């Protein structure tokens, strides 16, 4: 049995980058919702923070759905 270390390293690097990116994007969504709460308490407009949070969450959901699609397409 021969292990292709270059391919294994490539898969590891891509998975690490995508995982860190999704966590950062989800964190931005949560921060946007928190900012919306603060803006609502101060009486400011909350549309931009809410839209940004929804975009972040939708992008996370799309990335997860794409990953599931890739897994199912290979089966």
C-alpha positions in Angstrom: 0.0 0.0 0.0 1.3 3.4 -1.0 0.1 6.6 0.5 0.0 9.7 -1.7 1.3 12.2 0.9 0.9 15.2 -1.4 -2.8 14.4 -2.0 -3.3 13.8 1.7 -1.7 17.1 2.6 -3.8 18.9 -0.1 -7.0 17.5 1.4 -5.9 18.5 4.9 -5.1 22.0 3.8 -8.3 22.6 1.9 -10.4 21.1 4.7 -8.7 23.3 7.3 -9.1 26.4 5.3 -12.8 25.7 4.5 -13.5 24.9 8.2 -11.8 28.1 9.5 -13.6 30.1 6.8 -17.0 28.7 7.7 -16.5 29.2 11.4 -15.4 32.8 10.8 -18.4 33.4 8.5 -20.8 32.0 11.1 -19.1 34.2 13.8 -19.7 37.3 11.6 -23.4 36.3 11.4 -23.7 36.0 15.1 -21.8 39.3 15.6 -24.3 40.9 13.1 -27.2 39.7 15.1 -25.6 41.1 18.3 -25.0 44.4 16.6 -28.7 44.5 15.5 -29.7 44.0 19.2 -27.5 46.9 20.3 -28.7 49.1 17.5 -32.4 48.3 18.3 -31.8 49.2 21.9 -30.3 52.6 20.9 -33.1 53.3 18.4 -30.8 53.1 15.3 -31.6 51.3 12.0 -31.0 47.5 12.1 -31.5 46.7 8.5 -27.8 46.5 7.5 -26.7 44.4 10.4 -29.7 42.0 9.9 -29.0 41.7 6.2 -25.3 41.0 6.7 -26.1 38.3 9.3 -28.6 36.6 7.0 -26.1 36.7 4.1 -23.5 35.1 6.4 -25.9 32.4 7.6 -27.1 31.7 4.0 -23.5 31.4 2.8 -22.8 28.9 5.5 -25.9 26.9 4.7 -25.0 26.9 1.0 -21.4 25.7 1.7 -22.8 22.8 3.9 -25.3 21.9 1.2 -22.6 21.9 -1.4 -20.5 19.6 0.7 -23.4 17.2 1.2 -24.0 17.3 -2.6 -20.3 16.5 -3.3 -20.5 13.5 -0.9 -23.7 12.2 -2.4 -22.5 12.7 -6.0 -19.5 10.4 -5.4 -21.6 7.6 -3.9 
